[in-house]
Amino acid sequence: MTEAPGRTPPGFLRLAGHPLRWRLLTELARSDRQVRELRDLLGQPQSLVSYHLGQLRAGGLVSARRSSADRRDAYYRIDLTRCTELLTETGRALHPGLGLVPVPPERVPVRTRVLFLCTGNSARSQMAEALLGQLGGDAIEAASAGSHPRPLHPDAVLVMREWGIDISGRRAKHLDTLAGQRFGYVISLCDRVREVCPEFPGHPQTIHWSIPDPSGEGYPAFRRVAAELRTRIGFLLGLIGHDAGQAGG
């Protein structure tokens, strides 16, 4: 006998509702992670963590890419855009009035400093700084630096012009020039710089976005990186607003 529509929970609920998989998703929602980091955070055997990561990958909620610092390692990341789509479908499956509409990030209620780091400070971190500056409003102060600064890549300048931002006058900075400064969030965009990221005062939230270096890959790679950064920064603003609200409450 065929089950009547609506009697089986949507696939997203069955996949994400498992306690261990839910914990994996919540960790990855904060930062890209390696398997061994997830193992330590969850206190579970690596084989079990890998199994459930495989389930999440098969369901399209999580993806992985090889680390540019060590090809033996891989970084896992959550697809928050896909999760938004599936949560919307899940709400509508329960009741048409529960279709979730993503809310644009509201202005952050307190001033927050965010630092983006990559190796050369020539492309990824410069684009991230520019995009956050455009999207975050007066309450956000964005900065960027690199472990081995290189001249600003011309394709980074061109792709930012597509977003209505001029970064042609910016210069790369060494991360040591920001040592001792306080930030609310320190976000590494490069697997290599994550390995050498210094300690910053005030215990900022450290987040990793494993984004490949577009240099040498041609202009389309810069456009892909800019689009990914724009998506991630949109979710970052939601996180900052949530954290600020929690601190204020």
BALOGU-819174 format. One record per residue (C-alpha): residue in one letter; chain; x, y, z. Coordinates in steps of 0.5 Angstrom, whole numbers, m for minus. Example, Ala and Ser with C-alpha at 12.3 -4.5 7.8 and 13.67 -1.06 7.14 Angstrom:
<pt><rest>A</rest><kette>A</kette><x>25</x><y>m9</y><z>16</z></pt>
<pt><rest>S</rest><kette>A</kette><x>27</x><y>m2</y><z>14</z></pt>
This chain:
<pt><rest>M</rest><kette>A</kette><x>0</x><y>0</y><z>0</z></pt>
<pt><rest>T</rest><kette>A</kette><x>3</x><y>7</y><z>m2</z></pt>
<pt><rest>E</rest><kette>A</kette><x>3</x><y>12</y><z>4</z></pt>
<pt><rest>A</rest><kette>A</kette><x>m1</x><y>18</y><z>4</z></pt>
<pt><rest>P</rest><kette>A</kette><x>3</x><y>24</y><z>2</z></pt>
<pt><rest>G</rest><kette>A</kette><x>6</x><y>28</y><z>8</z></pt>
<pt><rest>R</rest><kette>A</kette><x>6</x><y>22</y><z>13</z></pt>
<pt><rest>T</rest><kette>A</kette><x>14</x><y>21</y><z>12</z></pt>
<pt><rest>P</rest><kette>A</kette><x>18</x><y>26</y><z>15</z></pt>
<pt><rest>P</rest><kette>A</kette><x>22</x><y>30</y><z>9</z></pt>
<pt><rest>G</rest><kette>A</kette><x>29</x><y>28</y><z>8</z></pt>
<pt><rest>F</rest><kette>A</kette><x>32</x><y>34</y><z>11</z></pt>
<pt><rest>L</rest><kette>A</kette><x>29</x><y>32</y><z>17</z></pt>
<pt><rest>R</rest><kette>A</kette><x>31</x><y>25</y><z>17</z></pt>
<pt><rest>L</rest><kette>A</kette><x>38</x><y>27</y><z>15</z></pt>
<pt><rest>A</rest><kette>A</kette><x>39</x><y>33</y><z>20</z></pt>
<pt><rest>G</rest><kette>A</kette><x>35</x><y>30</y><z>25</z></pt>
<pt><rest>H</rest><kette>A</kette><x>40</x><y>25</y><z>27</z></pt>
<pt><rest>P</rest><kette>A</kette><x>44</x><y>27</y><z>34</z></pt>
<pt><rest>L</rest><kette>A</kette><x>51</x><y>26</y><z>31</z></pt>
<pt><rest>R</rest><kette>A</kette><x>49</x><y>29</y><z>24</z></pt>
<pt><rest>W</rest><kette>A</kette><x>46</x><y>35</y><z>28</z></pt>
<pt><rest>R</rest><kette>A</kette><x>52</x><y>36</y><z>32</z></pt>
<pt><rest>L</rest><kette>A</kette><x>57</x><y>36</y><z>26</z></pt>
<pt><rest>L</rest><kette>A</kette><x>52</x><y>41</y><z>22</z></pt>
<pt><rest>T</rest><kette>A</kette><x>52</x><y>46</y><z>28</z></pt>
<pt><rest>E</rest><kette>A</kette><x>60</x><y>45</y><z>28</z></pt>
<pt><rest>L</rest><kette>A</kette><x>61</x><y>46</y><z>21</z></pt>
<pt><rest>A</rest><kette>A</kette><x>56</x><y>52</y><z>21</z></pt>
<pt><rest>R</rest><kette>A</kette><x>61</x><y>56</y><z>25</z></pt>
<pt><rest>S</rest><kette>A</kette><x>67</x><y>54</y><z>21</z></pt>
<pt><rest>D</rest><kette>A</kette><x>70</x><y>49</y><z>16</z></pt>
<pt><rest>R</rest><kette>A</kette><x>74</x><y>43</y><z>19</z></pt>
<pt><rest>Q</rest><kette>A</kette><x>78</x><y>37</y><z>18</z></pt>
<pt><rest>V</rest><kette>A</kette><x>75</x><y>30</y><z>20</z></pt>
<pt><rest>R</rest><kette>A</kette><x>80</x><y>30</y><z>26</z></pt>
<pt><rest>E</rest><kette>A</kette><x>78</x><y>37</y><z>29</z></pt>
<pt><rest>L</rest><kette>A</kette><x>71</x><y>34</y><z>29</z></pt>
<pt><rest>R</rest><kette>A</kette><x>73</x><y>28</y><z>32</z></pt>
<pt><rest>D</rest><kette>A</kette><x>76</x><y>32</y><z>38</z></pt>
<pt><rest>L</rest><kette>A</kette><x>70</x><y>37</y><z>38</z></pt>
<pt><rest>L</rest><kette>A</kette><x>65</x><y>31</y><z>38</z></pt>
<pt><rest>G</rest><kette>A</kette><x>69</x><y>26</y><z>43</z></pt>
<pt><rest>Q</rest><kette>A</kette><x>67</x><y>21</y><z>38</z></pt>
<pt><rest>P</rest><kette>A</kette><x>71</x><y>15</y><z>34</z></pt>
<pt><rest>Q</rest><kette>A</kette><x>74</x><y>18</y><z>27</z></pt>
<pt><rest>S</rest><kette>A</kette><x>71</x><y>12</y><z>24</z></pt>
<pt><rest>L</rest><kette>A</kette><x>64</x><y>14</y><z>26</z></pt>
<pt><rest>V</rest><kette>A</kette><x>65</x><y>22</y><z>25</z></pt>
<pt><rest>S</rest><kette>A</kette><x>67</x><y>20</y><z>18</z></pt>
<pt><rest>Y</rest><kette>A</kette><x>61</x><y>15</y><z>16</z></pt>
<pt><rest>H</rest><kette>A</kette><x>56</x><y>21</y><z>18</z></pt>
<pt><rest>L</rest><kette>A</kette><x>60</x><y>26</y><z>14</z></pt>
<pt><rest>G</rest><kette>A</kette><x>59</x><y>21</y><z>8</z></pt>
<pt><rest>Q</rest><kette>A</kette><x>52</x><y>21</y><z>10</z></pt>
<pt><rest>L</rest><kette>A</kette><x>51</x><y>29</y><z>10</z></pt>
<pt><rest>R</rest><kette>A</kette><x>55</x><y>29</y><z>3</z></pt>
<pt><rest>A</rest><kette>A</kette><x>51</x><y>24</y><z>0</z></pt>
<pt><rest>G</rest><kette>A</kette><x>45</x><y>29</y><z>2</z></pt>
<pt><rest>G</rest><kette>A</kette><x>48</x><y>35</y><z>m1</z></pt>
<pt><rest>L</rest><kette>A</kette><x>49</x><y>39</y><z>6</z></pt>
<pt><rest>V</rest><kette>A</kette><x>56</x><y>38</y><z>6</z></pt>
<pt><rest>S</rest><kette>A</kette><x>62</x><y>38</y><z>1</z></pt>
<pt><rest>A</rest><kette>A</kette><x>70</x><y>37</y><z>2</z></pt>
<pt><rest>R</rest><kette>A</kette><x>76</x><y>39</y><z>m1</z></pt>
<pt><rest>R</rest><kette>A</kette><x>83</x><y>38</y><z>m1</z></pt>
<pt><rest>S</rest><kette>A</kette><x>87</x><y>42</y><z>4</z></pt>
<pt><rest>S</rest><kette>A</kette><x>92</x><y>47</y><z>0</z></pt>
<pt><rest>A</rest><kette>A</kette><x>97</x><y>46</y><z>6</z></pt>
<pt><rest>D</rest><kette>A</kette><x>97</x><y>39</y><z>6</z></pt>
<pt><rest>R</rest><kette>A</kette><x>94</x><y>35</y><z>1</z></pt>
<pt><rest>R</rest><kette>A</kette><x>93</x><y>29</y><z>6</z></pt>
<pt><rest>D</rest><kette>A</kette><x>88</x><y>33</y><z>9</z></pt>
<pt><rest>A</rest><kette>A</kette><x>81</x><y>35</y><z>7</z></pt>
<pt><rest>Y</rest><kette>A</kette><x>77</x><y>41</y><z>10</z></pt>
<pt><rest>Y</rest><kette>A</kette><x>69</x><y>40</y><z>10</z></pt>
<pt><rest>R</rest><kette>A</kette><x>64</x><y>45</y><z>9</z></pt>
<pt><rest>I</rest><kette>A</kette><x>57</x><y>46</y><z>10</z></pt>
<pt><rest>D</rest><kette>A</kette><x>52</x><y>49</y><z>4</z></pt>
<pt><rest>L</rest><kette>A</kette><x>48</x><y>54</y><z>8</z></pt>
<pt><rest>T</rest><kette>A</kette><x>45</x><y>56</y><z>2</z></pt>
<pt><rest>R</rest><kette>A</kette><x>42</x><y>49</y><z>1</z></pt>
<pt><rest>C</rest><kette>A</kette><x>40</x><y>48</y><z>8</z></pt>
<pt><rest>T</rest><kette>A</kette><x>36</x><y>55</y><z>7</z></pt>
<pt><rest>E</rest><kette>A</kette><x>32</x><y>52</y><z>1</z></pt>
<pt><rest>L</rest><kette>A</kette><x>31</x><y>45</y><z>5</z></pt>
<pt><rest>L</rest><kette>A</kette><x>29</x><y>48</y><z>11</z></pt>
<pt><rest>T</rest><kette>A</kette><x>24</x><y>52</y><z>7</z></pt>
<pt><rest>E</rest><kette>A</kette><x>21</x><y>46</y><z>3</z></pt>
<pt><rest>T</rest><kette>A</kette><x>21</x><y>43</y><z>10</z></pt>
<pt><rest>G</rest><kette>A</kette><x>16</x><y>48</y><z>13</z></pt>
<pt><rest>R</rest><kette>A</kette><x>12</x><y>48</y><z>7</z></pt>
<pt><rest>A</rest><kette>A</kette><x>11</x><y>41</y><z>8</z></pt>
<pt><rest>L</rest><kette>A</kette><x>8</x><y>41</y><z>15</z></pt>
<pt><rest>H</rest><kette>A</kette><x>4</x><y>47</y><z>13</z></pt>
<pt><rest>P</rest><kette>A</kette><x>4</x><y>52</y><z>7</z></pt>
<pt><rest>G</rest><kette>A</kette><x>4</x><y>58</y><z>12</z></pt>
<pt><rest>L</rest><kette>A</kette><x>11</x><y>56</y><z>15</z></pt>
<pt><rest>G</rest><kette>A</kette><x>15</x><y>57</y><z>8</z></pt>
<pt><rest>L</rest><kette>A</kette><x>21</x><y>60</y><z>11</z></pt>
<pt><rest>V</rest><kette>A</kette><x>23</x><y>67</y><z>8</z></pt>
<pt><rest>P</rest><kette>A</kette><x>31</x><y>68</y><z>9</z></pt>
<pt><rest>V</rest><kette>A</kette><x>31</x><y>75</y><z>12</z></pt>
<pt><rest>P</rest><kette>A</kette><x>37</x><y>80</y><z>10</z></pt>
<pt><rest>P</rest><kette>A</kette><x>42</x><y>81</y><z>15</z></pt>
<pt><rest>E</rest><kette>A</kette><x>40</x><y>87</y><z>20</z></pt>
<pt><rest>R</rest><kette>A</kette><x>45</x><y>92</y><z>22</z></pt>
<pt><rest>V</rest><kette>A</kette><x>49</x><y>89</y><z>27</z></pt>
<pt><rest>P</rest><kette>A</kette><x>47</x><y>93</y><z>34</z></pt>
<pt><rest>V</rest><kette>A</kette><x>54</x><y>94</y><z>37</z></pt>
<pt><rest>R</rest><kette>A</kette><x>61</x><y>96</y><z>33</z></pt>
<pt><rest>T</rest><kette>A</kette><x>65</x><y>89</y><z>31</z></pt>
<pt><rest>R</rest><kette>A</kette><x>72</x><y>89</y><z>28</z></pt>
<pt><rest>V</rest><kette>A</kette><x>73</x><y>83</y><z>23</z></pt>
<pt><rest>L</rest><kette>A</kette><x>80</x><y>81</y><z>20</z></pt>
<pt><rest>F</rest><kette>A</kette><x>81</x><y>76</y><z>14</z></pt>
<pt><rest>L</rest><kette>A</kette><x>87</x><y>73</y><z>13</z></pt>
<pt><rest>C</rest><kette>A</kette><x>90</x><y>69</y><z>7</z></pt>
<pt><rest>T</rest><kette>A</kette><x>97</x><y>68</y><z>5</z></pt>
<pt><rest>G</rest><kette>A</kette><x>99</x><y>74</y><z>0</z></pt>
<pt><rest>N</rest><kette>A</kette><x>93</x><y>79</y><z>2</z></pt>
<pt><rest>S</rest><kette>A</kette><x>93</x><y>80</y><z>m5</z></pt>
<pt><rest>A</rest><kette>A</kette><x>86</x><y>77</y><z>m7</z></pt>
<pt><rest>R</rest><kette>A</kette><x>81</x><y>73</y><z>m3</z></pt>
<pt><rest>S</rest><kette>A</kette><x>82</x><y>77</y><z>4</z></pt>
<pt><rest>Q</rest><kette>A</kette><x>82</x><y>84</y><z>0</z></pt>
<pt><rest>M</rest><kette>A</kette><x>76</x><y>82</y><z>m3</z></pt>
<pt><rest>A</rest><kette>A</kette><x>73</x><y>79</y><z>3</z></pt>
<pt><rest>E</rest><kette>A</kette><x>75</x><y>86</y><z>7</z></pt>
<pt><rest>A</rest><kette>A</kette><x>71</x><y>90</y><z>1</z></pt>
<pt><rest>L</rest><kette>A</kette><x>65</x><y>86</y><z>1</z></pt>
<pt><rest>L</rest><kette>A</kette><x>64</x><y>86</y><z>8</z></pt>
<pt><rest>G</rest><kette>A</kette><x>65</x><y>93</y><z>8</z></pt>
<pt><rest>Q</rest><kette>A</kette><x>60</x><y>94</y><z>3</z></pt>
<pt><rest>L</rest><kette>A</kette><x>55</x><y>90</y><z>6</z></pt>
<pt><rest>G</rest><kette>A</kette><x>56</x><y>91</y><z>14</z></pt>
<pt><rest>G</rest><kette>A</kette><x>54</x><y>98</y><z>14</z></pt>
<pt><rest>D</rest><kette>A</kette><x>57</x><y>103</y><z>20</z></pt>
<pt><rest>A</rest><kette>A</kette><x>57</x><y>98</y><z>25</z></pt>
<pt><rest>I</rest><kette>A</kette><x>62</x><y>93</y><z>22</z></pt>
<pt><rest>E</rest><kette>A</kette><x>70</x><y>95</y><z>21</z></pt>
<pt><rest>A</rest><kette>A</kette><x>73</x><y>90</y><z>16</z></pt>
<pt><rest>A</rest><kette>A</kette><x>81</x><y>89</y><z>16</z></pt>
<pt><rest>S</rest><kette>A</kette><x>85</x><y>84</y><z>12</z></pt>
<pt><rest>A</rest><kette>A</kette><x>93</x><y>82</y><z>12</z></pt>
<pt><rest>G</rest><kette>A</kette><x>97</x><y>76</y><z>10</z></pt>
<pt><rest>S</rest><kette>A</kette><x>103</x><y>72</y><z>12</z></pt>
<pt><rest>H</rest><kette>A</kette><x>107</x><y>73</y><z>6</z></pt>
<pt><rest>P</rest><kette>A</kette><x>104</x><y>79</y><z>3</z></pt>
<pt><rest>R</rest><kette>A</kette><x>104</x><y>80</y><z>m5</z></pt>
<pt><rest>P</rest><kette>A</kette><x>102</x><y>86</y><z>m9</z></pt>
<pt><rest>L</rest><kette>A</kette><x>94</x><y>86</y><z>m11</z></pt>
<pt><rest>H</rest><kette>A</kette><x>92</x><y>82</y><z>m16</z></pt>
<pt><rest>P</rest><kette>A</kette><x>89</x><y>86</y><z>m22</z></pt>
<pt><rest>D</rest><kette>A</kette><x>84</x><y>81</y><z>m23</z></pt>
<pt><rest>A</rest><kette>A</kette><x>81</x><y>82</y><z>m16</z></pt>
<pt><rest>V</rest><kette>A</kette><x>81</x><y>89</y><z>m17</z></pt>
<pt><rest>L</rest><kette>A</kette><x>77</x><y>88</y><z>m24</z></pt>
<pt><rest>V</rest><kette>A</kette><x>72</x><y>83</y><z>m20</z></pt>
<pt><rest>M</rest><kette>A</kette><x>71</x><y>88</y><z>m15</z></pt>
<pt><rest>R</rest><kette>A</kette><x>69</x><y>93</y><z>m20</z></pt>
<pt><rest>E</rest><kette>A</kette><x>63</x><y>88</y><z>m22</z></pt>
<pt><rest>W</rest><kette>A</kette><x>61</x><y>89</y><z>m15</z></pt>
<pt><rest>G</rest><kette>A</kette><x>61</x><y>96</y><z>m15</z></pt>
<pt><rest>I</rest><kette>A</kette><x>67</x><y>97</y><z>m11</z></pt>
<pt><rest>D</rest><kette>A</kette><x>74</x><y>100</y><z>m12</z></pt>
<pt><rest>I</rest><kette>A</kette><x>80</x><y>97</y><z>m9</z></pt>
<pt><rest>S</rest><kette>A</kette><x>85</x><y>99</y><z>m13</z></pt>
<pt><rest>G</rest><kette>A</kette><x>88</x><y>104</y><z>m8</z></pt>
<pt><rest>R</rest><kette>A</kette><x>89</x><y>98</y><z>m3</z></pt>
<pt><rest>R</rest><kette>A</kette><x>96</x><y>95</y><z>m1</z></pt>
<pt><rest>A</rest><kette>A</kette><x>98</x><y>88</y><z>2</z></pt>
<pt><rest>K</rest><kette>A</kette><x>99</x><y>88</y><z>9</z></pt>
<pt><rest>H</rest><kette>A</kette><x>103</x><y>83</y><z>14</z></pt>
<pt><rest>L</rest><kette>A</kette><x>99</x><y>80</y><z>19</z></pt>
<pt><rest>D</rest><kette>A</kette><x>104</x><y>82</y><z>24</z></pt>
<pt><rest>T</rest><kette>A</kette><x>102</x><y>89</y><z>23</z></pt>
<pt><rest>L</rest><kette>A</kette><x>96</x><y>88</y><z>26</z></pt>
<pt><rest>A</rest><kette>A</kette><x>99</x><y>84</y><z>32</z></pt>
<pt><rest>G</rest><kette>A</kette><x>96</x><y>86</y><z>39</z></pt>
<pt><rest>Q</rest><kette>A</kette><x>90</x><y>89</y><z>36</z></pt>
<pt><rest>R</rest><kette>A</kette><x>83</x><y>87</y><z>38</z></pt>
<pt><rest>F</rest><kette>A</kette><x>78</x><y>83</y><z>33</z></pt>
<pt><rest>G</rest><kette>A</kette><x>71</x><y>80</y><z>35</z></pt>
<pt><rest>Y</rest><kette>A</kette><x>72</x><y>75</y><z>29</z></pt>
<pt><rest>V</rest><kette>A</kette><x>79</x><y>73</y><z>26</z></pt>
<pt><rest>I</rest><kette>A</kette><x>77</x><y>69</y><z>19</z></pt>
<pt><rest>S</rest><kette>A</kette><x>82</x><y>65</y><z>15</z></pt>
<pt><rest>L</rest><kette>A</kette><x>81</x><y>64</y><z>8</z></pt>
<pt><rest>C</rest><kette>A</kette><x>87</x><y>60</y><z>6</z></pt>
<pt><rest>D</rest><kette>A</kette><x>89</x><y>53</y><z>9</z></pt>
<pt><rest>R</rest><kette>A</kette><x>96</x><y>55</y><z>10</z></pt>
<pt><rest>V</rest><kette>A</kette><x>95</x><y>62</y><z>14</z></pt>
<pt><rest>R</rest><kette>A</kette><x>91</x><y>58</y><z>18</z></pt>
<pt><rest>E</rest><kette>A</kette><x>97</x><y>54</y><z>21</z></pt>
<pt><rest>V</rest><kette>A</kette><x>101</x><y>60</y><z>22</z></pt>
<pt><rest>C</rest><kette>A</kette><x>95</x><y>65</y><z>25</z></pt>
<pt><rest>P</rest><kette>A</kette><x>98</x><y>68</y><z>31</z></pt>
<pt><rest>E</rest><kette>A</kette><x>94</x><y>69</y><z>38</z></pt>
<pt><rest>F</rest><kette>A</kette><x>90</x><y>76</y><z>38</z></pt>
<pt><rest>P</rest><kette>A</kette><x>88</x><y>79</y><z>45</z></pt>
<pt><rest>G</rest><kette>A</kette><x>81</x><y>79</y><z>47</z></pt>
<pt><rest>H</rest><kette>A</kette><x>80</x><y>71</y><z>45</z></pt>
<pt><rest>P</rest><kette>A</kette><x>76</x><y>73</y><z>38</z></pt>
<pt><rest>Q</rest><kette>A</kette><x>72</x><y>68</y><z>35</z></pt>
<pt><rest>T</rest><kette>A</kette><x>77</x><y>64</y><z>30</z></pt>
<pt><rest>I</rest><kette>A</kette><x>73</x><y>62</y><z>24</z></pt>
<pt><rest>H</rest><kette>A</kette><x>76</x><y>58</y><z>18</z></pt>
<pt><rest>W</rest><kette>A</kette><x>73</x><y>58</y><z>10</z></pt>
<pt><rest>S</rest><kette>A</kette><x>77</x><y>54</y><z>6</z></pt>
<pt><rest>I</rest><kette>A</kette><x>77</x><y>57</y><z>m1</z></pt>
<pt><rest>P</rest><kette>A</kette><x>82</x><y>56</y><z>m6</z></pt>
<pt><rest>D</rest><kette>A</kette><x>87</x><y>61</y><z>m9</z></pt>
<pt><rest>P</rest><kette>A</kette><x>84</x><y>64</y><z>m15</z></pt>
<pt><rest>S</rest><kette>A</kette><x>91</x><y>66</y><z>m17</z></pt>
<pt><rest>G</rest><kette>A</kette><x>94</x><y>63</y><z>m24</z></pt>
<pt><rest>E</rest><kette>A</kette><x>87</x><y>60</y><z>m25</z></pt>
<pt><rest>G</rest><kette>A</kette><x>84</x><y>66</y><z>m29</z></pt>
<pt><rest>Y</rest><kette>A</kette><x>79</x><y>71</y><z>m29</z></pt>
<pt><rest>P</rest><kette>A</kette><x>73</x><y>66</y><z>m28</z></pt>
<pt><rest>A</rest><kette>A</kette><x>76</x><y>63</y><z>m22</z></pt>
<pt><rest>F</rest><kette>A</kette><x>76</x><y>70</y><z>m18</z></pt>
<pt><rest>R</rest><kette>A</kette><x>69</x><y>71</y><z>m20</z></pt>
<pt><rest>R</rest><kette>A</kette><x>67</x><y>64</y><z>m17</z></pt>
<pt><rest>V</rest><kette>A</kette><x>71</x><y>66</y><z>m10</z></pt>
<pt><rest>A</rest><kette>A</kette><x>68</x><y>73</y><z>m10</z></pt>
<pt><rest>A</rest><kette>A</kette><x>61</x><y>70</y><z>m11</z></pt>
<pt><rest>E</rest><kette>A</kette><x>63</x><y>65</y><z>m5</z></pt>
<pt><rest>L</rest><kette>A</kette><x>65</x><y>70</y><z>m1</z></pt>
<pt><rest>R</rest><kette>A</kette><x>59</x><y>74</y><z>m2</z></pt>
<pt><rest>T</rest><kette>A</kette><x>55</x><y>68</y><z>0</z></pt>
<pt><rest>R</rest><kette>A</kette><x>59</x><y>67</y><z>6</z></pt>
<pt><rest>I</rest><kette>A</kette><x>59</x><y>74</y><z>9</z></pt>
<pt><rest>G</rest><kette>A</kette><x>51</x><y>74</y><z>8</z></pt>
<pt><rest>F</rest><kette>A</kette><x>51</x><y>68</y><z>13</z></pt>
<pt><rest>L</rest><kette>A</kette><x>57</x><y>71</y><z>17</z></pt>
<pt><rest>L</rest><kette>A</kette><x>53</x><y>78</y><z>19</z></pt>
<pt><rest>G</rest><kette>A</kette><x>47</x><y>74</y><z>21</z></pt>
<pt><rest>L</rest><kette>A</kette><x>52</x><y>70</y><z>26</z></pt>
<pt><rest>I</rest><kette>A</kette><x>55</x><y>77</y><z>28</z></pt>
<pt><rest>G</rest><kette>A</kette><x>48</x><y>80</y><z>29</z></pt>
<pt><rest>H</rest><kette>A</kette><x>46</x><y>73</y><z>33</z></pt>
<pt><rest>D</rest><kette>A</kette><x>52</x><y>74</y><z>38</z></pt>
<pt><rest>A</rest><kette>A</kette><x>51</x><y>81</y><z>39</z></pt>
<pt><rest>G</rest><kette>A</kette><x>44</x><y>80</y><z>41</z></pt>
<pt><rest>Q</rest><kette>A</kette><x>46</x><y>74</y><z>46</z></pt>
<pt><rest>A</rest><kette>A</kette><x>51</x><y>78</y><z>49</z></pt>
<pt><rest>G</rest><kette>A</kette><x>46</x><y>84</y><z>50</z></pt>
<pt><rest>G</rest><kette>A</kette><x>41</x><y>80</y><z>53</z></pt>
